Amino acid sequence: MRRVTRREFLAALSAAAVTGAHASAQTDGRRLKNWAWMRGAVPPLDEWRGQLSAMKAAGIDAILITGSPEFFQRIIPPARAEGVDLHAWFPTMMRGESAQAHPEWYAVSRAGVSTAVKPPYVPYYKFMCPSRDEVRQYLAGVVRDLAGVEGLVSVHLDYIRYPDVILPVALWPKYNIVQDKEYPPYDFCYCDVCRARFKKASGVDPTEIADPAANRAWLQYRYDTITEVVSLLADEAHARRKLLTAAVFPTPAIARALVRQDWTKWKVDAVLPMIYNGFYKEDVAWVERATREGVQALGGRIPLYSGLYVPDLPPADLAEAARRAFAGGASGVSVFQGNTLTLEHWTALSAVLRPQERGR
């Protein structure tokens, strides 16, 4: 695919949105909102505003981006001028900045190894333990500071989970691994606090469970600890009149099995499941099935926005994935990541998103 200059991108993208006004997904009257996760440095503010204007014209309503409160104070005004919502993308449990000062805060595997010392899979996989009060208060402080920024729409929780006890199947070759069951180096958390809390509640030390993967009480304990963290952070955000949103694994069943997320129970205002079909060796049609599973499980309580992984989706497939998400009941899509799409991707996607007909 041909890469284009930023000037060409901005000019052609706006035109592409108009060209795409004659084809769309069927949405049964739902008011849609479409998102883009974005990484990297923000360009000079005039250029940033131009980029947002073009993305808005193509159908993107909201940007998820990481940064400090001061960073958001600088970039929110031009975003608001273009009618684009900004959401603070917040890696939650996977945070390595305290590993040296507070190694006891970090999750411990069934093999007895802390992520502060030897993270699984990749060096940055330093996950904190959600059972610890010190960790919860630390995270609450970060959310409190972000939620205090005027004009920010939500704090968006990412990595709000345990490390993957089983990776998506397409990633196994990347790490030269086979995970046909739960193995001790990837099964978390067995730190002193988790063991003591679970033993107090159940009378059993989790290190003595013969088959942890089959122990419903131990599984539920870990679902509940993440849910408790989400509830705490929701209270912090909502007290400051901000929404709390979350990136989650693609379906409720996959999320529980792979990373201990029971996200249909969470006190959040929207979920953005990462329905990355390539990770699971599924075709594009799976986006519709996975979306529908999540929408039905939520029962209309909160909106679901289907996350689409652009590196696995050629332009025509990206457009089809968006159509499939809408057919499955999504209230919109979120693309990863918005600042790396080619012009061909934007042209195909904007033909589906049709911003002119979404109730503005």
C-alpha positions in Angstrom: 0.0 0.0 0.0 1.3 3.5 -0.9 2.1 5.7 1.9 1.2 9.4 1.4 2.5 12.6 2.9 0.5 14.2 5.7 -0.6 17.1 3.4 -2.0 14.6 0.9 -3.6 12.6 3.7 -5.4 15.5 5.1 -6.7 16.8 1.8 -7.7 13.4 0.4 -9.2 12.2 3.6 -11.7 15.0 3.7 -12.7 14.3 0.1 -12.9 10.6 0.8 -15.5 11.2 3.5 -17.8 13.0 1.0 -17.2 10.3 -1.6 -18.3 7.7 0.9 -21.6 9.3 1.7 -23.6 6.9 -0.6 -22.8 3.6 1.1 -23.2 2.7 4.8 -23.9 -0.1 7.3 -27.4 -0.7 8.4 -27.6 0.5 12.0 -31.3 0.3 12.8 -31.4 4.0 13.9 -28.6 3.7 16.5 -26.7 6.9 17.1 -23.1 5.9 16.4 -19.8 7.1 17.8 -16.6 6.0 16.2 -13.2 6.1 17.9 -9.5 5.8 17.1 -6.7 4.8 19.5 -3.6 6.9 18.8 0.0 6.6 19.9 3.0 8.8 19.5 3.7 12.5 19.8 1.1 15.1 18.9 2.2 17.4 16.1 2.2 21.2 16.3 -1.3 22.3 17.3 -2.3 23.7 13.9 -1.4 20.4 12.3 -3.1 18.5 15.1 -6.3 20.4 14.5 -6.1 19.8 10.8 -5.6 16.0 11.4 -8.6 15.9 13.7 -10.7 17.8 11.2 -9.9 15.3 8.5 -10.6 12.3 10.8 -13.8 13.9 11.9 -14.9 14.3 8.3 -14.1 10.6 7.7 -16.3 9.6 10.6 -14.1 9.6 13.8 -15.7 11.2 16.8 -13.4 10.4 19.6 -9.6 9.9 20.1 -8.0 7.7 22.8 -4.5 8.9 23.6 -2.1 8.7 26.5 -0.6 11.6 28.4 -0.4 13.7 31.6 -3.0 16.1 32.8 -0.8 18.9 31.4 -0.6 17.2 28.0 -4.4 17.0 27.8 -4.9 20.6 28.9 -2.8 21.6 25.9 -4.5 19.4 23.2 -8.1 19.5 24.3 -9.0 23.0 23.1 -8.1 22.3 19.4 -9.9 19.0 19.6 -13.0 20.6 21.0 -12.9 23.2 18.2 -13.2 20.3 15.7 -15.9 18.5 17.6 -13.7 15.6 18.6 -13.9 14.1 22.1 -10.7 13.3 23.8 -10.3 10.3 26.2 -7.3 9.6 28.4 -6.0 6.2 27.4 -4.7 4.8 30.7 -2.7 1.5 30.9 -4.0 0.4 34.3 -2.6 -2.8 35.8 0.4 -3.0 33.4 2.6 -0.3 34.9 6.3 -0.7 35.4 7.2 2.7 36.9 7.0 1.4 40.5 8.8 -1.9 40.0 12.0 -0.7 41.7 10.5 1.4 44.5 7.7 -1.0 45.3 8.4 -4.5 43.9 5.9 -6.0 46.4 3.1 -4.3 44.4 3.6 -6.6 41.5 1.8 -9.8 40.6 3.4 -13.2 41.3 3.0 -16.3 39.1 2.1 -19.7 40.2 5.7 -20.5 39.6 6.6 -18.0 42.3 8.1 -15.3 40.0 7.1 -11.6 40.2 6.5 -9.6 37.1 8.7 -6.9 38.6 11.6 -9.3 38.3 10.8 -11.4 35.2 7.8 -10.3 33.2 6.1 -12.9 31.1 6.3 -12.7 27.3 7.9 -9.3 26.9 10.0 -7.0 29.2 7.2 -4.4 29.6 4.7 -6.9 31.0 5.1 -5.7 34.5 1.6 -6.1 36.0 0.6 -4.9 39.4 -1.5 -7.0 41.8 -5.1 -5.8 41.9 -5.6 -7.2 45.4 -3.3 -4.7 47.1 -4.8 -1.6 48.7 -1.6 0.3 47.9 -1.9 -0.4 44.2 -5.6 0.5 44.2 -4.9 3.8 45.9 -2.1 4.5 43.5 -4.3 3.9 40.5 -7.1 5.9 42.0 -4.8 8.8 42.3 -3.8 8.7 38.7 -7.5 8.5 37.6 -8.3 11.3 40.0 -5.8 13.6 38.4 -6.8 12.8 34.8 -10.5 13.1 35.6 -9.9 16.6 37.0 -8.9 17.9 33.6 -11.6 20.2 32.2 -12.9 19.1 28.8 -11.7 15.5 29.0 -14.6 13.2 28.3 -13.5 9.9 29.9 -10.6 8.0 31.4 -10.2 4.9 29.3 -8.9 1.8 31.1 -6.5 -0.5 29.2 -4.7 -3.5 30.5 -7.3 -3.7 33.2 -6.7 -7.4 33.8 -4.2 -10.0 34.8 -1.4 -11.1 32.4 -2.6 -13.5 29.7 -2.8 -16.9 31.2 -3.2 -18.1 27.6 -2.3 -15.9 24.7 -4.5 -15.6 21.6 -3.6 -18.6 19.5 -2.1 -16.6 16.6 0.5 -15.2 18.9 1.9 -18.5 20.0 4.4 -18.9 17.2 5.7 -15.3 17.9 6.7 -16.4 21.4 7.6 -20.0 20.4 5.0 -21.3 22.9 2.1 -23.7 23.0 -0.6 -22.9 25.6 -3.0 -25.8 25.5 -3.7 -25.3 29.2 -2.9 -23.0 32.0 0.8 -23.2 32.9 2.4 -21.9 36.2 4.6 -19.2 34.6 1.6 -17.4 33.1 -1.0 -18.0 35.9 -1.4 -14.9 38.3 -1.5 -13.8 41.1 -0.1 -15.9 43.9 1.4 -13.1 46.0 1.1 -13.1 49.8 -1.9 -10.7 49.8 -3.8 -12.8 47.2 -3.1 -16.0 49.1 -4.1 -14.5 52.4 -7.3 -12.9 51.1 -8.4 -16.0 49.3 -7.6 -18.3 52.2 -9.6 -16.0 54.6 -12.6 -16.2 52.3 -12.4 -19.9 51.4 -10.2 -21.6 53.9 -7.8 -22.7 51.1 -4.4 -21.5 50.1 -4.4 -21.2 46.3 -1.0 -22.6 46.0 -2.4 -25.9 47.3 -5.2 -26.2 44.7 -4.5 -29.2 42.5 -6.1 -27.8 39.4 -6.4 -24.0 39.6 -8.0 -23.7 36.1 -10.9 -25.8 37.3 -11.4 -24.2 40.7 -14.5 -22.0 40.4 -13.9 -20.1 43.6 -10.3 -19.2 42.8 -11.3 -18.1 39.3 -14.1 -16.0 40.7 -11.8 -14.4 43.2 -9.7 -13.1 40.4 -12.6 -11.9 38.3 -13.9 -10.1 41.4 -10.5 -8.3 42.2 -10.4 -6.7 38.8 -14.1 -5.8 39.1 -13.4 -4.2 42.5 -10.6 -2.1 41.0 -12.9 -1.0 38.1 -15.5 0.1 40.6 -13.1 2.1 42.6 -11.8 3.9 39.5 -15.4 4.4 38.3 -16.2 6.2 41.5 -13.2 8.5 41.1 -14.1 9.4 37.5 -17.8 9.8 38.1 -17.2 12.0 41.2 -15.5 14.4 38.8 -18.3 14.1 36.2 -16.2 12.1 33.8 -17.0 8.8 32.1 -15.1 5.6 32.6 -14.6 3.4 29.5 -12.5 0.3 29.1 -10.7 -1.7 26.4 -11.5 -5.4 27.0 -10.9 -8.8 25.4 -13.2 -9.6 22.5 -16.0 -11.6 24.1 -17.1 -12.2 27.7 -16.1 -15.8 27.5 -12.7 -15.1 26.0 -12.0 -12.3 28.4 -12.7 -14.5 31.5 -10.7 -17.4 30.2 -7.6 -15.6 29.0 -7.2 -12.6 31.3 -9.8 -12.9 34.1 -12.0 -10.0 32.9 -15.7 -10.3 33.8 -16.4 -7.1 32.0 -20.2 -7.5 31.6 -20.3 -6.8 35.4 -18.2 -3.7 35.4 -19.4 -0.2 36.4 -18.2 1.5 33.3 -20.0 3.7 30.8 -18.9 1.9 27.6 -16.7 -1.0 26.6 -14.4 -1.3 23.5 -13.7 -5.0 23.0 -10.6 -5.6 21.0 -12.2 -7.8 18.3 -9.0 -8.5 16.6 -10.0 -11.5 14.4 -6.5 -12.2 13.2 -5.3 -12.8 16.7 -7.7 -15.7 17.0 -7.3 -17.0 13.4 -10.8 -16.0 12.6 -12.2 -14.5 9.4 -13.8 -11.0 9.2 -17.3 -12.4 9.7 -16.3 -13.3 13.3 -16.3 -9.6 14.1 -20.1 -9.7 13.8 -20.5 -12.8 15.9 -18.2 -11.6 18.6 -19.9 -8.2 18.7 -23.3 -9.7 19.0 -22.1 -11.9 21.9 -21.0 -8.9 23.8 -24.0 -6.8 23.0 -26.4 -9.5 24.1 -24.5 -10.1 27.3 -24.7 -6.4 28.2 -28.4 -6.4 27.5 -28.4 -2.7 26.5 -27.0 -1.5 29.8 -24.0 0.4 28.2 -22.8 0.8 24.6 -20.3 -1.5 23.0 -17.8 -0.2 20.4 -16.0 -2.9 18.4 -12.2 -2.5 18.3 -10.7 -3.3 14.9 -7.0 -4.1 14.4 -5.9 -2.4 11.2 -2.6 -4.2 10.6 -4.5 -7.5 10.0 -7.1 -5.8 7.8 -6.5 -4.6 4.2 -8.7 -1.7 3.3 -11.6 -3.7 1.9 -11.6 -6.0 5.0 -11.5 -3.0 7.3 -14.7 -1.7 5.7 -16.3 -5.1 5.9 -15.3 -5.5 9.5 -17.0 -2.2 10.4 -20.1 -3.3 8.5 -20.0 -6.6 10.4 -19.6 -4.7 13.8 -22.7 -2.6 13.1 -24.7 -5.7 12.0 -23.7 -7.3 15.3 -25.2 -4.4 17.2 -22.1 -2.2 17.9 -22.7 1.5 18.7 -19.6 2.2 16.6 -16.1 1.0 15.9 -12.6 1.9 17.2 -9.6 1.6 15.0 -6.1 0.7 16.2 -4.3 2.9 15.6 -5.7 6.0 14.0 -2.5 7.8 13.1 -1.1 4.8 11.1 -4.0 4.1 8.7 -3.2 4.5 5.0 -5.2 6.7 2.8 -6.7 3.6 1.2 -7.8 2.4 4.6 -9.5 5.8 5.3 -11.2 5.9 2.0 -12.7 2.4 2.5 -13.6 3.1 6.1 -15.2 6.5 5.6 -17.6 5.0 3.0 -19.0 2.9 5.9 -19.0 5.4 8.7 -21.0 8.1 6.9 -20.7 11.0 9.4 -23.3 13.0 7.6 -26.1 10.7 8.6 -25.3 10.0 12.3 -27.8 12.5 13.9 -25.7 15.6 14.0 
